[in-house]
Amino acid sequence: MREETSGEFQSEPFNPMEERGETERSIIGDEQDDEGKNKEYENIETSPTEKENCVELHTEMEENGKEKGMEVEEIEKETQPEAEMKVDLCQSVPELQTSYIRGTDLFGYVGIEAVLDQMRHKTMKAGFEFNIMVVGQSGLGKSTLVNTLFKSKISRKSCTPNYEEKISKTVKLHAVSHVIEEKGVKMKLTVIDTPGFGDQINNENCWEPIVKYVNEQYEKYLREELNVNRKRRIPDSRVHCCIYFLPATGHRLRPIDVEFMKRLGKIVSIVPVIAKADTLTVEERQEFKERIRQDLSVNGIRVYPQKEYDEDPEERICNDRIRENIPFAVVGTDKEHQVNGNKVLGRKTKWGIIEVENVAHCEFASLRDLLIRSHLQDLKDVTHNIHYETYRVRRLNESNMNFSELVLSTWPLENGTDKCETESHL
């Protein structure tokens, strides 16, 4: 019997006790991994099958542990490091944990910063679009201010030959486009004028054509997005900013001002300005600005930049300074005069020259910086991410996600929009 037994042992490559031990270790290791994971994911629900497997493995682990003369605590100590390592690896997947690697921790130069040059090169090559609307009654200097902002003859009045000033019986919108190039950067600028607004005896609902025009541009963009074969770059005719001109009365907002800004403030970014502010003294100007800010707050009128759109404390501090100056008291002119041997934009009077870009004379420089130098891209982002997104959600809810209806439906332009595009390189 001993010889047969020894013969059997020689023919088998592994000892049954060793094989049993290997099985026990694998079972115990798997069980401890499961226990470690369960500790980390107590809130994650498990399927009934997984629960049954865990119970079976736990029972088998206890039986094997007893047979081997090992306590459960000792088994846990042996398998704990491996279980913790696996838990850490698995934990990063569902929670998508990321680590922050600073430049000093890198082995060498990677070249991530080159993406800024790539973006700049693409933007300079393709150019960008900016659409601005000017609203106010006739004689407030809307065309002059636009020309002053971009230092070129871009207003409808300036680029229309033999232009005659006529008071329109209805509000009609006219859009004029130009391509402005400066230091290799191209911008397609569209200026939308609103002749006839506020010029009638009865100005009831005079803002409706303007509201309809703004929504039409959102609708055009939405249709392009829903096309199956849409363009690589969708033309953007949405209104990015509306400059609203307030007459320098020195009193308060008129009813037409309140009604217009209440309605338009929900669908477009409004920047109110006091036109021809040189007709007010410094004290009158400051008191007028304070009254307007009170009226805006009392009537719940939202003007740009809104507090709820501030993304971080630094941006909030910057925008707070802008909000303190709203509405901007501006003066516009396209004529240059000599002041101390330098040519400056200004309005010449009997007692001196009002310099447009001098912050001591008016707030035109603050308005220019807001619209062009500091917040131009933010105006476009707010238009796309806030105003257009609100319109898009509403339209899709109205149509119950019926895309074919949106694409095939017609939206007639009934407001008399006369779009004159002038591709001039200025």
GUFI-603559 format. One record per residue: residue in one letter; x, y, z of N, C-alpha, C, O in turn. Coordinates in steps of 0.05 Angstrom, whole numbers, plus 5000, padded with zeros to 4 digits. Layout:
AXYZXYZXYZXYZ
...
//
This chain:
M501649765000500050005000501750255000501150454987
R503950235015505650475016506950524989507250754981
E507750304975508950334949507050454929507750624913
E504550354930502550454911501950744916501750914898
T501850804942501351084949503551264940503151484929
S506051174945508351334936508351354906509151564895
G507551134892507451154863505451364854505851504834
E503151364867501151564860502251844864501752024848
F503551884886504652154892506652234871506752474863
Q508252054862510352114842509052184815510152344800
S506852054809505652104782504152374782503752484760
E503352484805501952734806503952964810505652944828
P503853164794505853384796505453554820507353664831
F502853584830502353764853501153604876499753414872
N501853694900500753584924497853684927497353914924
P495953504934493253594938492953804959491353984956
M494553784980494453995000495354264989494254474996
E497454254973498454504960496354614942495754854941
E495054434926492954524907490654644923489554844915
R490054504945487854604962488554884973486855064975
G491054904981491955164992491855384972490955614978
E492655324947492455524925489555604921488955844918
T487855404921484955464917483955644939482455834935
E484755574964483955734987484956024985483456214990
R487456054977488556324975487156484953486556724957
S486556364931485156504909482356584918481456804912
I481056394931478256454941478356674962476756864961
I480256654981480456855002481157124990480057324999
G483057134971483857384958481557514944481057754946
D479957354929477657464915475657574935474457784931
E475257414957473257504976474057764990472357934994
Q476657784996477558035009477358264990476758494999
D477858224964477458434945474658534945474058774944
D472758334946469958414946469258564971467758764970
E470358474995469758615019470858895019469659085028
G473358925008474559195006472959384989472559614995
K471959274966470459434948467759514961466759734958
N466559324976464059384989464359595009462459755014
K466659615023467059825042467260095029466160295039
E468460105005468660364991466160444977465560674974
Y464560254969462060304954459560204970458160034960
E459260304993456960225009454360314997452260185000
N454360534982451960644971451260534944449060594933
I452960364932452460254905450859994908451659824923
E448659974894446959734896448259514880449559554859
T447959264890448959034877446658854868444558864880
S447158704847445058534836444658294854446558224869
P442358154852441957914869443957694865444857554883
T444857664839446857454833449457514847450757334858
E450357774848452757844861452657794891454557704904
K450257854903449957804931450157514938451457444958
E448957344922449057054927451956954925452856794942
N453457054905456256974902457957064926459656914936
C457357304936458857404959458357224983460157164998
V455757144987455156975010456456705009457556605028
E456456584984457756334980460756344985461856174999
L461956554975464856584978465556625007467656525017
H463956785021464456845049464256585066465956535083
T462156425060461856175075464155985069465255855088
E464955965044467155785037469755885049471455715057
M470156145051472556255062472756185092474956115102
E470556205106470556135134471155845139472755775156
E469955665122470455375125473355315120474655155135
N474455435098477255375091479055485112481155375118
G478355715123480055835143480155665168482255645181
K477855555175477755385199479455135195480855045212
E479155015170480654775164483654825166485154655174
K484355055157487255115156488255225182490655255186
G486355275200487255365227487955655227489455745244
M486955815209487456095207485056255216482756165210
E485456475229483256645236482556835214484256895197
V480156925213479157105191480757375192481357485171
E481357475216482857725218485557705205486457885192
E486957475210489557435198489357425167491157525153
I487257305157486957285128486457565117487557635096
E484857725131484358005122486858165121487358325103
K488658125142491158275142492858215119494258385108
E492857955111494657875089493657985062495258055045
T491057985059489858065033489158365032488358455011
Q489358515054488458795054490058965035488759125021
P492758955034494159135015493359094986492959294972
E493058844978492258794950489458894945488859004924
A487558854964484858954961484759254959483259364942
E486259394976486159684976487259794949486159984938
M489359664939490459744913488359724891488059904875
K486859494890484859454870482559654873481559754853
V481759714898479659904902480460184892478760314880
D482960264897483860524888483760544858483060754847
L484560334845484560334816481760344804481260484785
C479860194817477160194807475660444814473860524800
Q476460574836474960804845475261044826473461204824
S477561054812477961284795476361274770476061474756
V475261044763473761024738470961144740470361324724
P469261054760466561174761466561474769464861624760
E468461554786468461834795470162014777470062254781
L471561894758473162054739475062244754475162484747
Q476562144773478362314788480762384771481762214756
T481562634773483862724757485862864776485062984796
S488362844769490462964785491563204770491563214745
Y492463404785493463654773496463634772497863614793
I497563644748500463624744501463904736500764014715
R503164024752504264284746506664264727507664054722
G507364494716509564494697512164404708513864294694
T512564454735515064374747515264074751517363964755
D512863934749512863644753513363494727513763254727
L513263634704513663504678516663434674518463564685
F517163224659519863134653521263334635523763354636
G519763474618520863654599518663814585516363814594
Y519463964564517464124550515663954533516563784518
V512963994537510963844522509963994498509763884476
G509364254501508464414479505464464480504264524459
I504164444503501264484506500564774499498464824488
E502264954507501665244503501465314473500365524466
A502465144455502365194427499465204416498965304394
V497565084432494765084423493665364421491865414405
L494665544437493765824436494565954409492966094397
D496965894400497865994374496165864351495565994331
Q495465614355493765484335491065614333489965664311
M489865664357487265794357487366074346485566154331
R489466214352489766484341490066484311488866644297
H491666294301492066264272489466204258488866324237
K487866014269485365944256483366174257481966224237
T483266324279481466544281482166774262480466894249
M484766824259485667034241485166954212484567124195
K485366694206484866604179481866604172481166694150
A480266514191477366494185475866754192473866814179
G476866904211475467144219473167074238472766834244
F471667274247469367224264467267434258467667624244
E464867384270462567564265461667694290461867584312
F460767944287459668094310457368264299457668424281
N455068224312452568364303451568544325451168454348
I451268794319450468994339448069144330447869214306
M446169184348443669324341443569594357444269604380
V442769804343442470064356439570144356438270144335
V438470214379435670274382435370544396436770594416
G433670714386433170974398431671154378431771104354
Q430471364388429071544370430971704354433371714359
S429971824332431671974314432972214327431772334345
G435372284319436772514328438472474353439472674365
L438772224362440372174386443272104379444872054397
G443972104353446772054346447571764345449871694351
K445671594337446271304336448371244314450371104320
S448071354290449971304269452671414275454771284269
T452771654287455271774294456771614315459271584313
L455371514334456671364355457871094344460071014352
V456370964326457370714314459970774298461870624300
N459870994283462271064268464671124286466971054280
T464071244309466171314328467271064341469671034346
L465570864347466470614359468470474342470470374353
F467970454316469670304298471370474280472770374262
K471270744286472970934272472970894241475070884228
S470570874231470170844202467270904195465570914213
K466770954170464071014161462570754156462470644134
I461270654177459970394175456970404179455570214174
S455970634188453070654193451470664167452570724146
R448970594169447270604145447170874132447270904108
K447071084149446971354138449571424123449571564103
S451871324134454471404122454971254096456271364078
C454071004094454770844070452570844049452870714028
T450370994053448271024033448571284018448371494030
P449071263992449371513976446771663974444571553972
N446971933975444672103973442572043994440172033989
Y443471994019441671914040439972154049441072374053
E437372114052435572324062434272224087433172004089
E434472394108433272324133430272364132429272584129
K428772144135425872144135424871994159425971784166
I422872104172421671964194419771744184417771804171
S420471494190418871274180416271254196416171304220
K414071174182411471154195411370894212409770874230
T412970704205413070454220416070384226417870494214
V416370204245419070124252420069914231418969704229
K422169984217423369804198426369764205427669954214
L427269524202429969464209431769444184430969324164
H434069574185435969574163438669464174439669574194
A439769264160442369154169444469214147443969164124
V446669304156448969364138451369214149451969234172
S452769074131455068904139457569014126457569094103
H459768994141462369074131464368864141463968734162
V466568834127468868674136471068864144472169004127
I471668864170473769044180476268874186476068664199
E478568964177481068814182482969004196483469224188
E484168894218486069044233488268854243487768664257
K490768904235493068744242492668444236493268274252
G491468394213491068124204488667984214488067764205
V487168114232484667994243482268104228481968354226
K480567924218478268004202475767974219475367774233
M474068174218471468164233469268254214469368474203
K467268084211464868164196462968294215461668164232
L462768554212461068714230458368774216458368874194
T456168714230453568784220452268974239451968914263
V451369204229449969404245447069404237446369454214
I445269354256442369354251441269614262441369664286
D440069774245438870024252435869994254434769824241
T434570164271431670134275430370404271429370524290
P430270514246428970774242426070754247424670554241
G424970964258422170984264421470914293419170954301
F423370804308422770724336422470974353424271134354
G420171004367419771224385419171494372419171694386
D418771494346418471744332415471814327414872034317
Q413671634334410871684329409471804353410471794376
I407071914348405472014371404471774388404571784412
N403671564374402871314388404971104383405170994362
N406571054404408670864402407970584414409770444422
E405470524415404570274426405570034410405370034386
N406769854424407869604412409969654390410269494372
C411369884392413369934372415869754374417569754357
W415969604396418269424400417769154387419668984385
E415369094379414668824368416368754344417268524342
P416668934324418368854301421268794309422468624296
I422268924329424968874338425168594352427068444347
V423168534369423068274382422868054361424167844363
K421168104341420867904320423367864304424067634297
Y424868074298427368044283429367884299430667714288
V429667934325431567784341430867494342432667324339
N428267424345427467144345427867014318428466774316
E427467164296427967054269430766964265431366764253
Q432667114276435467044273436066784289437666614281
Y434866754313435066504328433866274312435066054312
E431666324299430366114284432066024260432265784255
K433266214247435066144224437365964234438065774221
Y438566044256440865894266439965614275441365414270
L437565594287436465334296435965154272436564914273
R434865254250434365094226437064984215437164754207
E439065154215441665064204442764844222443964654211
E442364854248443364654266441864384262443064174265
L439364404255437764154252437864034225436763814221
N439264164206439464044179441163784181443063774197
V440463594165442063344164444863394154446763314166
N444963534132447563604120448063904125447664074107
R448863964149449064244156451864354148453764194143
K452064614147454564734138456764704159456164674183
R459164694149461464664168461564894188462264854211
R460965134178460865364195458165504191457765624169
I456465504211453765624208453965924209455166034227
P452866064189452866354189451366464214449166364220
D452566644227451466754252450367034248451867224246
S447767054246446467314243444967394269443567594269
R445467254290444167314316445167574327447567644324
V443467724340444267984352445767934377444767824397
H448268014378450067974401449768194422450268144446
C449068424413448868654432446868854422446768904397
C445368974439443469194432444169434449443969434473
I444969644435445569904448442970074448441970144427
Y441970124472439470284474440170574482441370614503
F439270764466439871044469437671184485435371174478
L438571304508436671454524437171754520439471844520
P435071904516435372194513436272324539435372234560
A437972524537439072654561437072854573437473094571
T434872744584432772924595433473014623432573224632
G434972854637435672924665433572834684433772884708
H431472694675429272604693429472304699431372224712
R427672154689427671864694427171714667426871844646
L426971454669426371294645423471354637421671374654
R423071374611420371404601418971134600420270924600
P416271134598414870874596415770704573415970454575
I416370824550417270674527419970544532420570324522
D421670684547424270574554423970324572425270124568
V422170344592421770124610420669884596421569654599
E418569924579417369704565419269564545419269324543
F420769724531422669614511424769444525425169214517
M426069554545428269404558427269164574428768974577
K424769184584423668954598423368714579424068484586
R422368764555421868554535424468454522424968214519
L426168644514428568574499430668464518432368304509
G430668534543432668434562432568134566434568024575
K430368014559430067724563431167564539431667324542
I431667694516432467544492435067654480436167524462
V436067874490438567984479439968144501438768234520
S442668174498444168334517443868624511444568714489
I442868774530442369064527444469224542445069174565
V445469434528447369624541446169894538446270004516
P445070014559443870284557445970504558447870484573
V445570714542447370944541445771204541443571214531
I446971404553445771674552446971824529449271884529
A445271874509446272004484446672304488445272434503
K448672404474449272694475449472794504448172984512
A451172654519451472714547452772984552452773084575
D453873114532455173374536453073594540453873824546
T450573534538448473734543447773744573446273914582
L448973564589448573564618451073654632453273604623
T450673774655452973834672453873584686452473384686
V456173594699457173354713455273264735454773024739
E454173464750452373394772449773284760448673084771
E448673404739446173304727446573024716444772854718
R448872984704449372714693449472504714448272294711
Q450772564737450972364758448272304771447572074776
E446672514775443972474786442172314767440672144775
F442372374741440772234721441571944720439771764718
K444071884721445071604721443971454745443171224743
E443971584768442971454793439971394791439071184799
R438471584780435571534777435071304757433271144762
I436571284736436271074717436870804729435470604725
R438970784745439670534759437470454778436870214781
Q436170644791433970584809431570474793430370284802
D430970604771428770514754429270234743427470064741
L431670174735432369914725431969704746430969484741
S432769764771432469574793429469534801428669304805
V427969754802425169734810423569574790421769424798
N424069614765422569484744423669214736422569084718
G425769124749426768854743427968824715427768614703
I429169044705430269044678433168934679434769014695
R433668744662436268614661437968734639437268724615
V440168854647442068964627444768824630445368714651
Y446268844609448868704609450968884623450969124620
P452768754639453068474646451468404670451468544690
Q449968174669448368084691449967944713451967814707
K449267984738450767874760450767574760452767444767
E448467454751448267154753450067024733450466774734
Y451267174713452967054694455967074701457666984686
D456567204723459367224732460366944740459166804756
E462666864728463666594732465566564756465766344767
D466966774763468866754785469167024799468267224788
P470367034822470667284837472067504821471367734822
E474167424806475567624790473767754769473868004766
E472167594756470367704736468167874749467268074738
R467367794773465267944787466268214795464768414793
I468768234803469968494811470068674786469368914787
C470968564763471068714739468368814730468069044722
N466368634731463668714722462268904741460569054733
D462968884767461869074786462669364779461069544781
R465169404770465969664762464369764738463669994736
I463769584719462269654696459369724704458269914694
R458269554721455469604730455169874745453069994744
E457269964758457170214772456970454752455970664759
N457970414727457970634707455570624689455170814673
I453870414691451570394673449370584684448870594708
P448070734665448570754636450870934630451471124644
F452270874608454571024600453671294588451971304570
A454871504598454271774587456371824565458771864570
V455471824540457271824517456872074499454772194499
V458972124484458872334463460172214439462272084441
G458972244416460072134391460772344371459372544368
T462872294356463672474334465672324316467072144326
D465772394291467772284273469672494262470972454241
K469872724276471572934267473972964286473672924311
E476273024275478673054291479473344294478973504276
H480573414317481473684322484273674335484973474347
Q485673894333488373914344488174004374486974214380
V489273844391489373914420492273864429493173634431
N493574084436496374064445498173924425499973764432
G497673974400499373854379498573574371499773454353
N496473464383495573194377492773204365491073364373
K492273014346489572994335487872824353488672594359
V485572924360483772774378480872794366480172984353
L479372584371476472594364475072764384475272714408
G473572954374472173134393470073314380469973334355
R468473434397466473624388467373904396467973964420
K467574084376468574354381466274544388464274554374
T466574684410464674884418466075154422468475174418
K464575364428465675624432467675644455469575794455
W467175474475468775484499470975264500472475254520
G470975094480473074894481472374644464470374654449
I473874434467473474184453472873964472474373914491
I470673824467469873594483471173344471470473254449
E473173234484474573004474473072754480472372684503
V472472604458470772364461472172144477470872014493
E474772114473476171894486477471974512479071824524
N476872214522477972304548475972224570473672324570
V476772064588474971964609474072184627472072154641
A475472414628474572644644472272794631470872944644
H471872744604469772894590467272724586464972824588
C467572464581465172284578466171994582468471944587
E464271814580464771524585464771364560464171124560
F465471484537465571344512467771124513467270904503
A470071184525472170984527471370734542472070514535
S469770764563468770534579466870364562467070124563
L465170494546463370344528464870204507464269964501
R466870334495468470204474469969954485470069744472
D471169984509472669764521470769534526471469294522
L468369594536466469374542465569224517465568984516
L464969374495463869244471465969104455465368914441
I468469204455470469114436472868984450473668764443
R474069124468476669044479476568844501478568704505
S474468834517474468654540472168454540472568224549
H469868514529467468344532466268264505463968164505
L467568304483466368224457465767924456463567844448
Q467767764464467367474463465267384483463767204478
D465267514506463267444527460467514517458567364523
L460067734502457467804491456567574472454167504472
K458367474456457667254438457067004453455166854446
D458566944475458066704491455366724505453866524506
V454666954516452066984529449866954509447766834516
T450167064485448167034465447666734458445366644456
H449866584454449666304446448766124469446965964466
N449966154493449465974515447066044532445965864545
I446166284531443866364548441466434531439466294533
H441566644515439166734500438366534479436066464477
Y440266454462439566264441438765994452436865864442
E440065904473439465644486436565654497435165454495
T435765874509433065904519431065884497428965754499
Y431666024474429866014451429765734440427565634433
R432065594438432165324426430465124442428964964431
V430765134469429264954486426265004483424664814482
R425465264482422665324480421565224453419365114453
R422965264431422065174405421864874404419864764392
L423764734414423664434414421464324431420264124425
N420864464453418664374470415964424456414164264459
E415764654442413364714428412764514406410464434402
S414764424393414464234370414463944379414263764363
N414863894406415063624416417163464402416863234395
M419463594398421763464385421263374357422563194347
N419263504343418763434316420563584298419963804289
F422963474292425063614277424163684248424863894237
S422663504236421863544208420063794206420263934186
E418363834226416664074226418364324228417764524215
L420464314245422164544248423664614222423864844215
V424664414208426264454185424664544161425464714146
L422264414158420664464134418764694137417764794117
S418264784161416365004165417565264154419965294154
T415865444146416765704135416265914156414265904171
W418066104157417866324177418166584160420366674157
P415966694150416166924132417267174147416667224170
L418867324132419967574143417967794137417967914115
E416167854156414068044152414568324164412868494162
N416868354175417368604189418868814171419769014181
G419068754145420368944127423268964131424369184126
T424668754138427568764142428868804115428568644097
D430469014114431969064089434869034095436169214106
K435968804088438768744095440568814071440468694050
C442269014076444169094055446869024064447969134083
E448068834051450768744059452868864042452868844017
T454669004055456869134040459469004048460369044071
E460568844031463168704037465468894031466968864012
S465769084049467969274045470169214064469769154088
H472669234055474969184072475969454082477069614067
L475569494108476269754120478969734135479869934146
//
